[in-house]
């Protein structure tokens, strides 16, 4: 309860960098991602575009129908990475205890920092001010005594705002919060919770541990605690996750390609749910295959937009599988993973996150 944690989240990061670097885009609805005539997907959108209901992971063709005047620009990941490094230089002026979640998002533990009269709120305000002055971008911040609450706080007053959740205020704040706003609650988990009458944080808190275990299995303890504003995770200096995947080993080798595709599509749904819960998108899809003789291979596909959309992935997977020897050799293990991960930008009334 004595920790002071700041969560910094840049506002519409990809689109904001484009508007900063290209003045003619300022004030206009900007969509970073694939072109509307392609099978591309929106990776990020400016706040001007979001007014039209455009959000990340939406097909670019639909985004164009919603806003024909939008400017579509391809992602420039090298530029975003460089800007991210500049932002982290600002962070390091305040603390070395920094946990990056993505290019534009990080936790800072300032518990032991003797700046700004030891006020985490004043530090967050200074950090946001320096980012704006030195990098010409806006950021939002959440300040609280744990990571879960700090992340919720940064979402509260977007864009270009900050919000504090103090000890003693958390349970009241969480009680009316829609369950879909809870970090770690993806669409599938949200639907499951709602089917059991869990629509808000207050509803979640009223469920016993036993009820949550029956509903959510091994995740029950996490949800039981966050409903009460409890999160024991420390801020750790760790690298941003590079990939996310799942695999399965068969008790008996399989040789039917239709069975393989069925297994891969099942793994795909599992990984897509994990991506959603972590608020991530991806540009690279990789298949992992281990043959009956234990020989292992991988086949990858990288798109210049977003590949972690089911409609696109289910077209790519058979093509990757066809580039292997599964038609001639039986298979012991299948796996699927996504890499080149991106965080969802905040959008719409759901405040869903994209990367």
Residue pairs with C-beta under 8 A, 6 or more apart in sequence:
1 145
1 167
2 111
2 145
3 109
3 111
3 145
3 146
4 109
4 110
4 111
4 113
4 118
4 120
4 143
4 145
5 107
5 108
5 109
5 110
5 111
5 120
5 143
5 144
5 145
5 146
5 147
5 150
5 235
6 107
6 108
6 110
6 120
6 123
6 124
6 127
6 141
6 142
6 143
6 150
7 105
7 106
7 107
7 108
7 141
7 142
7 143
7 147
7 150
7 151
7 153
7 154
8 87
8 91
8 105
8 106
8 108
8 124
8 127
8 128
8 139
8 140
8 141
8 154
9 104
9 105
9 139
9 140
9 141
9 142
9 151
9 154
9 155
9 158
9 346
10 16
10 87
10 104
10 105
10 131
10 137
10 138
10 139
10 140
11 47
11 137
11 138
11 139
11 140
11 158
11 159
11 160
11 346
12 44
12 45
12 46
12 47
12 50
12 159
12 345
12 346
13 44
13 80
13 103
13 104
13 137
13 345
14 32
14 43
14 44
14 75
14 80
14 345
15 30
15 31
15 32
15 44
15 45
15 46
15 49
15 345
16 46
16 137
16 138
17 76
17 79
17 80
17 83
17 137
18 25
18 30
18 32
18 46
18 73
18 76
19 25
19 26
19 28
19 30
19 46
20 136
20 137
21 79
25 46
25 71
25 73
27 48
28 46
28 48
28 69
28 70
28 71
29 45
29 46
29 48
29 49
29 51
29 52
29 54
29 67
29 69
29 70
29 71
30 45
30 46
30 48
30 49
30 70
30 71
30 73
31 42
31 44
31 45
31 46
31 49
31 54
31 60
31 63
31 67
31 70
31 71
31 72
31 73
32 42
32 43
32 44
32 45
32 73
32 74
32 75
33 40
33 41
33 42
33 43
33 44
33 60
33 63
33 72
33 74
33 75
33 305
33 306
34 40
34 41
34 42
34 60
34 72
34 74
34 304
34 305
34 306
35 60
35 72
35 74
36 60
36 61
36 63
36 64
36 72
37 61
38 60
38 305
39 59
39 312
40 59
40 60
40 304
40 305
40 306
41 56
41 57
41 58
41 59
41 60
41 305
41 306
41 309
41 312
42 54
42 55
42 56
42 57
42 58
42 59
42 60
42 63
42 306
43 56
43 75
43 281
43 305
43 306
43 342
43 354
44 56
44 345
44 354
45 54
45 55
45 56
45 63
45 345
45 347
47 159
49 63
49 67
49 70
50 347
50 348
52 66
52 67
52 70
53 66
53 348
54 63
54 66
54 67
54 70
54 347
55 347
55 348
55 352
55 354
56 281
56 306
56 344
56 345
56 347
56 352
56 354
57 281
57 306
57 309
57 344
57 354
60 72
60 305
63 70
63 72
64 70
64 72
74 304
75 304
75 305
80 103
80 104
81 103
83 103
83 135
83 137
84 103
84 104
86 134
86 135
87 104
87 131
87 135
87 137
87 139
88 98
88 100
88 106
90 127
90 130
90 131
90 134
90 135
91 98
91 106
91 108
91 127
92 98
93 130
94 108
94 110
94 113
94 115
94 123
94 126
94 127
95 108
95 109
95 110
95 113
96 237
97 108
97 109
97 110
97 235
97 236
97 237
98 106
98 107
98 108
98 235
98 237
99 106
99 107
99 108
99 235
99 236
99 237
99 238
100 106
100 238
100 239
100 240
101 107
101 240
101 343
102 240
102 280
102 341
102 342
102 343
102 355
103 240
103 343
103 355
104 343
104 355
105 343
105 355
107 147
107 150
107 151
107 235
108 127
108 235
109 234
109 235
110 120
110 123
113 123
115 123
115 126
116 122
116 123
116 126
120 143
120 164
121 143
121 162
121 164
124 141
124 143
124 162
125 141
125 162
127 139
127 141
128 138
128 139
128 140
128 141
128 160
128 162
131 137
131 138
131 139
132 138
132 139
138 159
138 160
139 160
140 154
140 155
140 157
140 158
140 159
140 160
140 161
140 162
141 153
141 154
141 161
141 162
141 163
142 149
142 150
142 151
142 152
142 153
142 154
142 155
142 156
142 162
142 163
142 164
142 165
143 150
143 153
143 162
143 163
143 164
143 165
144 150
144 152
144 153
144 164
144 165
144 166
144 170
145 165
145 166
145 167
146 229
146 230
146 231
146 232
146 233
147 231
147 233
147 235
148 183
148 226
148 229
148 231
148 233
149 165
149 170
149 173
149 229
149 231
150 165
151 183
152 165
152 173
152 177
152 181
152 182
152 183
153 162
153 163
153 164
153 165
154 162
154 163
155 181
155 346
155 351
155 353
156 163
157 163
158 346
158 351
165 173
165 229
170 228
170 229
171 205
171 228
171 229
173 229
174 201
174 202
174 205
174 226
174 227
174 228
174 229
175 200
175 201
175 202
175 205
176 200
176 201
176 202
177 200
177 201
178 199
178 200
179 185
179 190
179 193
179 194
179 198
179 199
179 200
179 201
179 203
179 204
180 187
180 190
180 350
180 352
181 350
181 351
182 201
182 204
182 223
182 226
183 226
183 279
184 222
184 223
184 226
184 277
185 193
185 277
186 273
186 274
186 276
186 277
187 273
187 276
188 273
188 276
189 216
189 219
189 273
189 277
192 215
192 216
193 199
193 204
193 215
196 207
196 215
197 203
198 204
198 207
201 227
204 223
204 227
205 227
205 228
207 215
207 224
209 220
209 221
209 224
212 220
212 223
212 224
213 220
216 223
225 231
225 232
240 341
241 278
241 280
241 341
242 339
242 341
243 286
243 337
243 338
243 339
243 341
244 271
244 274
244 275
244 278
244 280
244 282
244 337
244 338
244 339
244 341
245 271
245 286
245 288
245 335
245 336
245 337
245 338
246 267
246 270
246 271
246 274
246 335
246 336
246 337
247 267
247 288
247 333
247 334
247 335
247 336
248 263
248 267
248 333
248 334
248 335
249 290
249 332
249 333
250 331
250 332
250 333
250 334
253 292
253 330
253 331
253 332
254 260
254 263
254 330
254 331
255 326
255 329
255 330
255 331
257 321
257 326
257 327
260 321
260 326
260 331
260 334
261 317
261 318
261 321
263 334
264 287
264 317
264 321
264 334
264 336
265 314
265 317
267 334
267 335
267 336
268 310
268 313
268 314
268 317
268 336
269 310
271 336
271 337
271 338
272 308
272 310
272 313
275 281
275 282
275 308
275 338
275 341
279 343
279 344
279 352
279 353
279 354
279 355
280 308
280 338
280 341
280 342
280 343
280 344
280 355
281 306
281 308
281 341
281 342
281 343
281 344
281 354
281 355
282 306
282 307
282 308
282 338
282 339
282 340
282 341
282 342
283 302
283 303
283 304
283 305
283 306
283 307
283 339
283 340
283 342
284 300
284 301
284 302
284 303
284 307
284 338
284 339
284 340
285 300
285 301
285 302
285 307
285 308
285 313
285 316
285 317
285 320
285 336
285 337
285 338
286 298
286 299
286 300
286 301
286 336
286 337
286 338
286 339
287 298
287 299
287 300
287 317
287 320
287 321
287 324
287 334
287 335
287 336
288 296
288 297
288 298
288 333
288 334
288 335
288 336
288 337
289 296
289 297
289 298
289 299
289 324
289 326
289 331
289 333
289 334
289 335
290 296
290 331
290 332
290 333
290 334
291 297
291 325
291 329
291 330
291 331
291 332
292 329
292 330
292 331
292 332
293 329
294 332
296 333
297 324
299 320
299 321
299 323
299 324
300 320
301 307
301 316
301 319
301 320
302 340
303 312
306 312
306 342
307 313
307 316
307 338
308 338
317 336
341 355
342 354
342 355
343 353
343 354
343 355
344 352
344 353
344 354
344 355
345 353
345 354
345 355
346 352
346 353
346 354
347 354
